Amino acid sequence: MPRLRPTNGVFLIVALAAFGFLLVYIPPKILEQYDRVKELGPPWTWFYFALVGTGSAVLLVLSVSIVWRLWRATRLKDERRNRLA
């Protein structure tokens, strides 16, 4: 039987609040930076898009990897507990 801790819900709320804050804060900053880079010319605009796209891809891959490892470890731990019970 899984043990529920009171901190589990609090952590989830804090994580969702931080994620929501980033969703509100980051897009205007990206548009502001794009406006500055646009004045430099097309090559720098493409470089900016490549840089932002690469950073986003790296962040996505790392996030998926972390979630996958946590899920797999939890699944293996549950299987181990079920075998011992």
C-alpha positions in Angstrom: 0.0 0.0 0.0 1.6 3.3 -1.0 2.2 5.8 1.8 0.8 9.3 1.2 2.9 12.1 2.5 1.5 15.6 3.0 4.4 17.1 1.1 3.5 15.3 -2.2 0.6 17.6 -2.9 2.5 20.7 -1.9 5.4 19.9 -4.2 3.0 19.3 -7.1 1.2 22.7 -6.4 4.5 24.5 -6.3 5.8 22.8 -9.5 2.6 23.7 -11.3 2.7 27.3 -10.1 6.3 27.6 -11.3 5.4 26.1 -14.6 2.5 28.5 -15.0 4.7 31.5 -14.1 7.2 30.4 -16.8 4.4 30.1 -19.4 3.4 33.7 -18.7 6.9 35.1 -18.3 9.0 33.5 -21.1 7.0 34.1 -24.3 7.0 37.9 -24.0 10.8 37.8 -23.3 11.3 35.7 -26.4 9.3 38.1 -28.6 11.3 41.0 -27.1 14.6 39.4 -27.9 13.3 38.5 -31.4 12.5 42.2 -32.0 16.0 43.1 -31.1 17.6 40.4 -33.2 15.3 41.2 -36.2 17.0 44.6 -36.5 20.4 42.9 -37.1 19.3 41.2 -40.3 18.1 37.9 -41.6 21.2 35.8 -40.8 21.1 36.7 -37.2 17.3 36.0 -37.1 17.9 32.5 -38.4 20.8 32.0 -35.9 18.5 33.1 -33.1 15.8 30.7 -34.1 18.3 27.9 -34.4 19.7 28.7 -30.9 16.2 28.9 -29.3 15.1 25.7 -31.1 18.2 23.8 -30.1 17.8 24.9 -26.5 14.1 23.9 -26.5 14.9 20.5 -28.0 17.6 19.9 -25.4 15.2 20.9 -22.6 12.5 18.6 -23.9 14.8 15.6 -24.3 16.2 16.1 -20.8 12.7 16.5 -19.3 11.4 13.4 -21.0 14.5 11.5 -19.9 14.0 12.5 -16.3 10.3 11.6 -16.3 11.0 8.3 -17.9 13.7 7.3 -15.4 11.4 8.3 -12.5 8.5 6.3 -13.9 10.7 3.3 -14.6 12.3 3.4 -11.1 8.9 3.6 -9.5 7.6 0.7 -11.6 10.6 -1.5 -10.7 10.3 -0.6 -7.0 6.6 -1.6 -7.0 7.4 -4.9 -8.8 10.1 -5.6 -6.2 7.8 -4.9 -3.3 5.1 -7.1 -4.9 7.5 -10.0 -5.3 8.7 -9.7 -1.6 5.1 -9.5 -0.3 
